[in-house]
């Protein structure tokens, strides 16, 4: 599991780094203003449906069924099921796309009620360009699920690099060739969906498991898939409605607020996307096998180790983001049209998001515990409660706290969400924390806090006004502080006997020696 976790995490990390470069370019060329706001809203709708139908309930229902069918009925039955599922998914999404394109003005008026005039018209046009991306990326997510079910996590994770590679190319073309970054970026989104689907399908073909399109039908397998998917679809819909609430509230704040929140969330998503995606992707097939084999001991051990691996990196990321938020936002984004005051506002939002980072990651870890047992209805009930709570908190906080209100509301809702998930899994004997997990988490918390104190003290002593430094020097000092924090964290882990650096160094030397002898 650790190898798969690291494989997915490595590819996802590379994708996130490229995504960070893409966001830096968007900030530099569009700043935090009406055009950026409109472009970011145009991404919200296709991404919402992507997470709903591609990575949400559909995949959560499909992967366990595909894995079980492959294990019990063999290659041919699993391939036939994948083809039927892909055909049904594409047929539904094409119909949905046509309807949404026709009624897009109404949809934008609901999604962004604060947009008027130019912002509304621009958001409408850009969303009509980006929306077809949903069809390709949802189909790509299903093919990715096939590969994950076969244990081929690397190919599935690597394909998603194309979104950011094409996005970066589109920004440069828009800036220096067509002189319209927003429009070229929107077209880049849709084109990247075609590329990702093609790359994943090629990988599935090489693995001998490329699903073929057939005439959509309600076969016994598809009916079973829909029954299992139904409650989960509502649950995933609740999650996406939470995000929609944040978007709606942000459009009612001053111009530029959606952009300020977006860039803060993107930094928060860097560790969340890497660790949460890696844990959720690799854990679901593994837990499904343990449940199928009725192996509770392995089930407990796998979930505990996933929590261990996730928190080992999540907690220092949380503390680091809170300690260095102003310097991070200024160092990464305060160039071109994105000013230092914009970066300072975004840093305030980032700190509110970062407080909930462990909860967001643990939701990704705990959710497969329900999906592996075929239970997609319980998260629905939790989701409805979380949706109501998030909406109430947003309405209570967005006026007094402005751009800090929506992220703080999301954080509080996520903390309560993960607490409920943990309690229910504990009662079902799916989650049973062992002494090793309890001891290591306590020590990891201590090491992360130690790192945060040293980093904050170092910045105050060496560079108290770092956000106002010149770009290159500011970025260099930020990098030095991050490296310093990493060293302090590693030494603290070693001192608290979480990770023994000498043993790790010896293992690395042994591995290098073995490769040289081959």
N, C-alpha and C positions, 0 to 999 in steps of 0.2 A: 504493500500500500504506500509506503514512504516513497518508493521509486516513482510510482505513478503520480503521487502528490507533487513531487519535485518536478517531474516532466511537465505536467500541466501548468504548475506554478511558474516554471522557467519560460515557457512559451507565452503564457499570459503576461508575465512581467515584461518581456520584450514588446508585446503588443501595447502594454500600458505606457512604456517609455515612448514608443512611436506616437501613441495617442497624446502624450504630454507635449511632444514637439508640435503635433498638429494643433493642439489647443493654444500653445504659445504663439503660433503663427496667426491663429484667428484673433487672439487678443491684440497682437501687434497691429494687424491690418484693419480690424473692425472696432477695437476698443470696447467700451461698455456703453452702448448707445442703442438707438432704435433698430438699426440694421442687424446688429448682433442679437438683440432680443428676438427679432422676427425669425432669424435663422435658427436660433436655438429652439424656439417653439416648433418650427418645421421638423426638427429631429424628434420631438417628444412623441408625436402620434405614431409614426412607424416603429419607433423603439418600444412603445407601449404594447403594440400588437405583437412585435417580435418576442418580447418577454412573456406575453400572454400565451400565444399559440406555438411559438418555437421553443422557448426555453422554460416555459412555465408548466401548466397542467398537461399539455400534450406530451412533452418529453418526459415528465414525471410519471405519466401513465404508460408511455410507450417503452421506455428503456427496461423496466422490470419485466414487462410482457415479452419483449423481444429476447431478453437474456434468458428467461425461463423457457421460451420456445426453442431457442438455440440449444440449450442444455438438455432438454428432454425429448424434442422431436427432430432435431438435426438441422443441417444447413438449408435444405430445400424449403422446409416449412417456415423457417425464420425469414428467408429471402422473399417468399410469397407474401408473408404478413407485412414485411417492410414495404413492398411495392403497393399493396392495397392501402396501407396507411398514408404513404406519400401521395398517392392519387387522390384520396379523399381530402387530404390537407390542402393540396394545390387547388382543387376544384372549389372548395369553400373560400379560400383566400382570394381567388380571382373574382368571385362574385362580390365579396366584401370590398375589394379594391374599387371595383366599378361603382358600387353604391356610394362609397366614401368620396370618390372623386366628384360625383354628381352633387353631393350635398356638403362639399367642403366649406363653403361660406358659413353655413349654420354651425358646423363642427368647430371652426376657428372662433366663432363668436362665443361658444360655450367654453372652449379650452382657454381662451385668452380674452376674458371680458373687459380687461383694462386696455386692450389695444384699440386705437382709433386711427382713422385716416391712413397715413403712410405705413405705419407699423402693421395695421390690419391687412392692407392690400399686399404688402410684401410677404407677410406670413402666409397668406392664402396662396400666393403664387409658388413660393418655395415649398410649401407642404404638398402641393399637387405634383411637384417634381420628385420629392423624396418618398412619397407614399408607396410606389411600386416596389421599393426596396424590401418592404415587408414580405412580399410573396417569396422572393429569392432567399432571404435570410431565414425565414421559417422553414422552407424546404431544406436549406443547408443545415439547420439545427437538427432536423430529423435524420439526415444522412450522418451527421456528427454523432447522434445517438446510436446509430448502427455501429459506427466505429468504436465508440466507447463500450458498447455491449460486447464487442469482440476483444476488449482490452487494449485497443490501439488508440491511446490517448494523445500521443504526440502529433500524429497527422491531423486529427480533429482540431487540436489547439493551434497548430501552426497556420492553418488556413485563414484564421481570423486576422492575421497580420495585414492582409490585403486591404481591409477597410481603412486603416491608418496610412498605409503606403499610398494608396490611390488618393486619399484625402489630402495628404501633404502635397502631392503633385497637382491636384486640382486648385489648391490655394495659390501656389506659385503661378499656375497658368492664369488664374483670375487676377492676380496682382500685376503681372508683367506682360500678359498677352491680350486678354480680353477685358481687363480693367473692371472686373466685377466679381469680387471674391465670393460674395454670398451665392450668386447663381452657379458659378463653377463648382463651389463646394457642395451645393445641393445635388447637382448632376453627378458629382463624384460619389456621393452616398449610394445612389441607385446603381451606378456602374459597379461599385465594389460588391454589391449583392450578387451580381451575375458572376463575378470572378470567384467569390467565395464558394458559391454553389458548384461551379465548375471544378474547382480544386478539390473539394470534398468528394464529389462524385467520382473523380479520377482516383482518389485514394481508396474509395470503397470498391471501385472496379479492380484495382490492384489486389485488394484483399479478397476478391471473389464474392463480394456481397453488395454489389451495386443494385439497388432496387429499381425495377422497371415500372413505368407508368402503365396502368391498366384502366379499364373502364370503371369508374367509381361505383361501388356497390356496398350494400349493408350486409356484408358477410357476417358469419358468427363471430369471427375475430374482431371485426370492426365494431360490431355492436358491443362486444365486451370492452373494447378500448374506449368507446364513448361513455359507457356506464362508469368505468373507472375514472375517466377524464372529467365527467360532468361536475362533481363536487369540487375537484381540484381547479377546474376552470373558474368557478365562482371564487374560490380562494385566491387564485392568482389575480383574478379581476379585482379583488379587494385590494391587493398589494398595489396594482397599477392605479387604482382609484386614489390610493394614498398619495402616489406621485403626482397624479393629476390635481389633487387638492393643493399640493405645494406649488404647482405651476399656476393654477388659477389665482392663488393668493399673491404670488410674486408679480403677476401682471397688474395687480392693483396697487403695487408699491411704485415709487418714483421710477422714471425712465432709467434703464440701466440696471435695475435690481435683478431681473432674471439673469443677466450676464454675470453680475457679481456672485449670485448664488451658484450659478453653473460652474464657474471656475473653482470655487471653494469645494463644491461637491466632486469635481474631477480629481482634485488632489486627494480627497478622502476616499475616492473610489480606487485609487492606485493600490493601496494595500488591501482594500476590501475586495476588489476584483481579482487580484492575484490569489489571496489566501482563501476567500470565500468560494470562488469558482473552482479552485483546485480541490478544496475539501469536498464540496458538494458533488463535483463531477466524478471523482474517484471513489467516493464513499457509497453512493447509491448502488452501483452494481455489486460491490462487496457485501454490503448489508443485506441485499436481496438474496445473495447466495447463502449467507448465514441463516436467514429466516427460512429459506427453502429447505435447508439441511437441519433445521431446528437446533442450531448450535448456539445456545445462549452465551456460553463462555466466550466464544470468538466474537459474538455480537457486542458484548460489553467491552471487550478488549479493543476492538477496532474503533468503536466510538470514543473511548477514552484516549486512545493514541491520537485520533484525529483532533480532539480538543487540545491535547498537549501540543501537537505540532502547530496548530493554528494560533494558540495563545502565545507560544514562544516568540512569534514575530509580531502578532497583533498588538500586544500590550506595549512594547517599546515604540511601535509606530504611533500609537495613541498618545503616549506621553511626549514623544518627539514633535508631533504635529501641534500639540497644545503649546509646548515651550517655544517653538520656532515659527509659529504661524505667520506673524508679520514679515519676517525675513524670507520665509518660503514663498509667500505670495508675491512679494516685491521682487525677489531674486528670479523667480520663474516667469512672471507675467508683466512686470512693470516696464514695458518697452513700447515704443511707438505710441499708439493711441490709448493704451491702457496705463493710466497715470498712477502715481504712488498713492494718492487718496483713494482711488478705486481699489488698489491692492490692500490698503488698510481695512476698508469695509469688508472686502472678501475674506481677510484674515479673521475678522470677528465671526463671520459665518462658518469658517473652517473650524474654529475652536468648538463651536456648537455641534457641528457634524462629528468631529473627532471624539467627543465625549461618548458618542454612541457607537463608535467603530467596533469595539468588542462585541456588543450586542448584535450589530448587523452581521458580523462574521459568524457568530454562534448560531444565528438563525439558519444560515446556510449549512452549518454542521448538523443541527438537530433535525431539520426538515426531512432529510433522507430516512431518518428513523421511522417516520410515519409512512413515507412513500414505499419503503421496502416491504412493509406489511400490507400494502395495498390500501392503506387508509388515507384517502384524500379528503374526507369529510370533516375530520376533527380540525385541521388547520383552517377550514372555512369559518367555523364558529369563532375561532381565535381571531381570524382576519376581520370579521365584521366588528368585533369589539375594538380591535386596533384602529380600524377605519374611523369609527365614531370618536374614539379618543383623539386620534390625530386631527380630525376636523375640529373638534372642540378646542384643542390646544392651539391650533393655527388661528382660529378666530379670536382666541383670548390673547395671543401673543404678538400677532403681526402688526397691530397698531402701536403698542408701546415699545416693541423691540425692533420694528422695521425688518431689515434684512437678516436679523438674528432670530426672529420669531419662527419662521418655517423650519429651519434646520434644528432648532431646539425642540420644536414639537415632534419632529420625526425621531429625534434621539430618545425622548421620553417614551414615545409609543413603542419604539424598538426594544427598549429595556424591559418594559412590561411584557411585550410579546415573547421574548426569549425566556423570561422567567416562567411564563405559563407553559411553554413548550417543554422546558426542562422538568417541571413538576409532573406533567402528564406522562412523559417518557419514563420517568422514574417509577411512577405508579404501575406502568405497563411492563416493568422489568426489561425495558429496552436500554435505558441509561442507568448505569450503576457505577458511580465514581469510585475508583479504587484508591487505596492509600497513596500509591505512587502519584496519581494525578493530583490529589489534594496537596501533597507535599511540594510537587514541582510547581504548581500554579502559585502557591504562596511565595516560593522563592523567586519565581519569574516576576511577580508583582514587585517584590523588593528590589530586584535588579533594575527593573524599568524605572521605578521612582528614583533610584540612585542616579541612573543615567540622566533623567530629566533635571535633577538638581544641579549636576555638574555642567550640563550643557547650558542651562539658563545662567549659571554663574559665569561661565566662560564668555558667553556673549555679552553679558553686562560689563565684564571687565575689559574685554578686548575690543568689542564693537557695539557699544550701546545704541548708536544711531545707524545700524547696518542698513535698514530699508532705504535710507537716503544716499547711500554710497553710489558711485558710478557703477553701471551695469556689470562690467567684467569683474571688477574687484568685489562687488557685492555677491556675485554668483560664486566666485572663488572662495570667499570667506564662508558662505553658506555651505559649500561642499566640505570645507575643513571642519566646520562645526558638526556636520552630519557624521563624518568619519570619526571625529573625536567621540561623539556619542556612541557610535558603534563599538569603539574600542572599550569605552567605559562599561558598556552593557556586557560585552564578552568577558571582561575581567570580573565583573560582578557576578555573572553566571558561574564562572569558575570558582570564585570565592564561596558562593552559596551552594556549590556542588550540584548545580543543575547540568552544566556541560563542562567536562574536564578538557581543558585546552591541550594539555600534554598528550592525552589519549587521542584526541582528534587529530593533532599534528602527526603523531606516530602512524595513525591509520592512513592519513593522506600520503605520507612518505612511502608506506608499504604499497599503496595502490599505484603510485608513480613508478616505483621499482618494478612492479609486476608488468606494467605496460611497456617499460623499456626492454624487458627480457623477452617480450613476445616478438 
